[in-house]
């Protein structure tokens, strides 16, 4: 039997430990399902985002990876508007941020260094002056069999649940032109704030 003062100390430590565990669990829950701070790696989104920038990513509505299952779990439809900055996972499960250029159902084409969506030239004021958008020759060398990604041609219609994502620094960006059209299950969130 513990003396009364020792018993009070143990109860106090247990309360503090329980409170700390609940708080940490709450933070993990928020990070998993609602918000995450992400550090930009590389300059594929220059000048909008630069290497080392911190961004706040809204994850609610986006698929959540489940480690013990092959498939991800989506608990809602992601709300994505054209030109949103999207966090997604590439084929090696690296997190990347790119811009949503084409949405499901839209017809895209890359002509004379410009992107056209539904036959209208896309206004891309965020691009560095003189930027040309070219389709990558390396995507034809990649194996898309058994892959959720779809190869990207110079023109085509984006199927349901797929997105055309491009970096702002087009010359140095590994994006849909190389990876293919990005399936919704690989999307992880939307950038809502830059620190």
Residue pairs with C-beta under 8 A, 6 or more apart in sequence:
2 10
32 59
32 64
33 59
33 60
33 64
33 75
34 58
34 59
34 60
35 56
35 57
35 58
35 59
36 56
36 57
36 59
36 87
36 189
37 54
37 55
37 56
37 57
37 195
38 54
38 55
38 56
38 57
38 87
38 95
38 97
38 191
39 52
39 53
39 54
40 49
40 50
40 51
40 52
40 53
40 54
40 55
40 97
41 51
42 51
42 172
43 50
43 51
43 169
43 172
44 96
44 98
44 167
44 168
44 169
44 172
44 173
44 174
44 175
45 85
45 97
45 98
45 99
45 167
45 168
45 169
45 173
46 128
46 168
46 169
46 172
47 126
47 128
47 168
47 169
48 85
48 99
48 126
48 168
49 55
49 85
49 97
49 168
49 194
53 194
53 195
54 194
54 195
55 85
55 97
55 191
55 193
55 194
55 195
56 191
56 192
56 193
56 194
56 195
57 87
57 188
57 189
57 190
57 191
57 192
58 189
58 190
58 191
58 192
59 188
59 189
60 76
61 74
61 75
61 76
61 77
61 78
61 79
62 74
62 78
62 187
62 188
62 189
62 190
63 72
63 73
63 74
63 78
63 184
63 185
63 186
63 187
63 188
64 72
64 73
64 74
64 75
65 72
65 73
65 89
66 72
66 73
71 185
72 185
72 186
74 184
74 185
78 184
78 187
78 190
79 190
80 86
80 100
80 103
80 163
80 187
80 190
81 100
82 100
82 101
82 102
82 103
82 117
83 99
83 100
83 101
83 126
84 99
84 100
84 190
84 191
85 97
85 98
85 99
85 100
85 190
85 191
86 97
86 98
86 99
86 100
86 163
86 165
86 187
86 189
86 190
86 191
87 95
87 96
87 97
87 187
87 188
87 189
87 190
87 191
88 95
88 96
88 98
88 165
88 182
88 186
88 187
88 188
89 95
89 96
89 186
89 188
90 96
90 174
90 179
90 186
91 147
91 149
91 179
95 188
96 174
96 175
97 191
98 165
98 166
98 167
98 173
98 175
98 176
99 126
99 165
99 166
99 167
99 168
100 163
100 164
100 165
101 108
101 115
101 117
101 122
101 164
101 165
101 166
101 176
102 108
102 117
102 158
102 163
102 164
103 158
103 163
103 164
104 158
104 159
104 160
104 161
104 162
104 163
105 157
105 158
105 160
106 117
106 118
106 157
106 158
106 164
107 117
107 118
107 119
107 155
107 156
107 157
107 158
108 115
108 116
108 117
108 155
108 156
108 157
108 158
108 164
109 115
109 116
109 119
109 154
109 155
109 156
110 116
110 133
110 134
110 135
110 154
110 155
111 154
111 155
113 131
113 132
113 133
113 134
114 121
114 122
114 132
114 133
115 121
115 122
115 124
115 133
115 166
116 122
124 131
126 168
127 168
127 170
128 168
128 169
131 170
131 171
132 170
133 166
133 170
134 170
134 177
135 152
135 153
135 154
135 177
136 177
136 178
138 178
139 151
139 152
139 177
139 178
139 179
139 180
140 151
142 151
142 178
142 180
144 150
144 151
144 180
147 180
148 183
148 185
148 186
149 179
149 180
149 181
149 182
149 183
149 186
150 159
150 162
150 180
150 181
150 183
151 180
151 181
152 164
152 176
152 177
152 180
152 181
158 164
158 181
159 181
161 183
161 184
161 185
162 181
162 182
162 183
162 184
163 176
163 181
163 182
163 184
163 187
164 176
164 181
164 182
165 175
165 176
165 182
166 173
166 175
166 176
166 177
167 173
167 174
167 175
176 182
